Amino acid sequence: MKRVSYFGSLLLVVTLLACESDDNSPPRSEICDVLIEVNDSRFNSADDSNYTIENASITGDCLTVQLQSGGCDGSDWEIRLFASSAINESQPPQQSATIVLENDELCDAIVIREFTIELTPLQIPNGRSLILRLSGWDGRLEYEF
């Protein structure tokens, strides 16, 4: 009877832990705020109309962006960066990406907030760098790895 009880308890714990996973939350990074996601359907359907990019730069493996949007203080904002899987065969190669900002703040202030996004999933085997074409940003973003 103890064996059945132990197995039932273990099954309950595993089930509860599995239910805590939220597939809609941005993947976390150990070195930046979030991790870039290579996802064609999310890239193609991304709505990037609720913010403007004030600044963007790459340092190490992180893209740093300053976003401007309406809100209270930006503390409830969440961002995700979706990249297309298509890589242009130029030298260096180029890959397109777009930011999605989840902003449910109901205040009328103009807020600027900085985020960092880990780019390591974009590294190309036997490559040394790529140009990240970020939707809404005209500046050159070269990621060296």
C-alpha positions as MATLAB code, in Angstrom:
seq = 'MKRVSYFGSLLLVVTLLACESDDNSPPRSEICDVLIEVNDSRFNSADDSNYTIENASITGDCLTVQLQSGGCDGSDWEIRLFASSAINESQPPQQSATIVLENDELCDAIVIREFTIELTPLQIPNGRSLILRLSGWDGRLEYEF';
ca = [
       0.000    0.000    0.000;
       2.891    2.376    0.775;
       4.282    1.831   -2.736;
       0.954    2.888   -4.346;
       0.717    5.912   -2.032;
       4.305    6.928   -2.813;
       3.725    6.543   -6.569;
       0.477    8.554   -6.367;
       2.213   11.360   -4.453;
       5.081   11.434   -6.936;
       2.651   11.575   -9.858;
       0.768   14.468   -8.217;
       3.985   16.457   -7.667;
       5.150   15.919  -11.265;
       1.717   16.958  -12.581;
       1.669   20.134  -10.473;
       5.183   21.112  -11.569;
       4.285   20.577  -15.217;
       1.210   22.791  -14.867;
       3.275   25.703  -13.578;
       4.965   26.119  -16.960;
       3.657   29.123  -18.905;
       4.334   28.786  -22.641;
       3.285   32.417  -23.178;
       5.999   33.902  -21.006;
       9.238   35.029  -22.629;
      12.129   32.582  -22.315;
      14.534   33.785  -19.644;
      18.212   34.311  -20.190;
      21.031   33.935  -17.699;
      22.961   36.897  -19.142;
      20.213   39.265  -20.386;
      16.547   39.994  -19.595;
      15.098   37.605  -22.200;
      16.249   35.196  -24.900;
      15.580   35.782  -28.614;
      13.229   33.238  -30.198;
      13.597   32.013  -33.777;
       9.954   31.500  -34.756;
       8.676   32.262  -38.267;
       4.962   32.345  -37.426;
       5.452   34.673  -34.433;
       7.863   36.832  -36.464;
       5.377   37.135  -39.342;
       2.400   37.927  -37.091;
       4.228   40.282  -34.703;
       2.587   43.635  -33.931;
       5.281   46.250  -33.410;
       3.008   49.295  -33.580;
       2.768   50.178  -29.864;
       6.333   51.443  -29.331;
       9.249   53.212  -30.956;
      12.884   52.216  -30.627;
      14.893   55.091  -29.171;
      18.236   53.295  -29.252;
      19.644   49.853  -30.052;
      23.127   48.391  -29.721;
      24.853   45.041  -29.306;
      27.432   44.371  -26.618;
      28.742   40.834  -26.298;
      25.836   38.409  -26.666;
      23.145   40.959  -25.694;
      21.074   43.362  -27.760;
      20.218   46.433  -25.684;
      17.122   48.370  -26.764;
      15.452   51.464  -25.374;
      11.730   51.444  -26.117;
       9.344   54.373  -25.858;
       5.640   53.770  -25.313;
       2.705   55.109  -23.347;
       2.249   53.875  -19.813;
       2.801   54.564  -16.137;
       6.430   53.640  -15.509;
       7.081   50.619  -17.735;
       7.525   48.261  -14.791;
       4.794   45.914  -16.097;
       6.094   45.800  -19.665;
       7.232   42.487  -21.100;
       9.087   42.129  -24.374;
       9.884   39.311  -26.723;
      12.151   39.340  -29.740;
      11.212   37.038  -32.613;
      13.617   36.296  -35.440;
      12.905   34.825  -38.829;
      14.660   31.551  -39.569;
      15.609   32.890  -43.015;
      19.216   34.001  -43.235;
      20.361   36.132  -46.174;
      23.524   34.719  -47.753;
      25.415   38.015  -47.736;
      28.775   38.721  -46.092;
      28.178   38.892  -43.212;
      24.855   37.009  -43.244;
      21.723   38.950  -42.303;
      18.729   37.913  -40.198;
      15.513   39.846  -39.530;
      13.871   40.229  -36.126;
      11.057   42.197  -34.519;
      10.200   43.128  -30.946;
       6.771   42.539  -29.442;
       5.911   44.716  -26.427;
       3.170   43.639  -24.038;
       2.036   46.875  -22.411;
      -1.183   46.864  -20.388;
      -0.411   50.042  -18.439;
      -3.312   52.519  -18.615;
      -1.467   55.761  -17.844;
      -0.881   58.518  -20.395;
       2.779   59.238  -19.649;
       5.483   58.677  -22.251;
       7.924   56.140  -20.829;
      11.326   54.961  -22.045;
      12.593   51.647  -20.723;
      15.709   49.636  -21.515;
      15.778   45.872  -22.102;
      18.494   43.373  -22.980;
      17.924   40.343  -25.216;
      20.313   37.393  -25.504;
      21.268   36.648  -29.113;
      23.171   33.343  -28.784;
      20.443   31.304  -30.598;
      21.361   33.288  -33.743;
      24.951   32.071  -33.831;
      25.768   30.338  -37.117;
      28.031   27.278  -37.068;
      31.434   28.190  -38.531;
      30.320   31.833  -38.687;
      31.806   34.835  -36.932;
      29.111   37.483  -37.222;
      25.735   38.447  -38.642;
      23.798   41.621  -39.260;
      20.575   41.800  -37.234;
      17.908   43.698  -39.173;
      15.632   44.934  -36.389;
      12.184   46.109  -37.469;
      11.753   49.786  -36.570;
      15.502   50.494  -36.333;
      17.570   51.846  -39.217;
      20.960   51.602  -37.512;
      23.463   48.834  -38.254;
      23.486   46.036  -35.672;
      26.368   43.603  -36.169;
      26.465   40.635  -33.814;
      29.970   39.163  -33.525;
      30.335   35.738  -31.903;
];
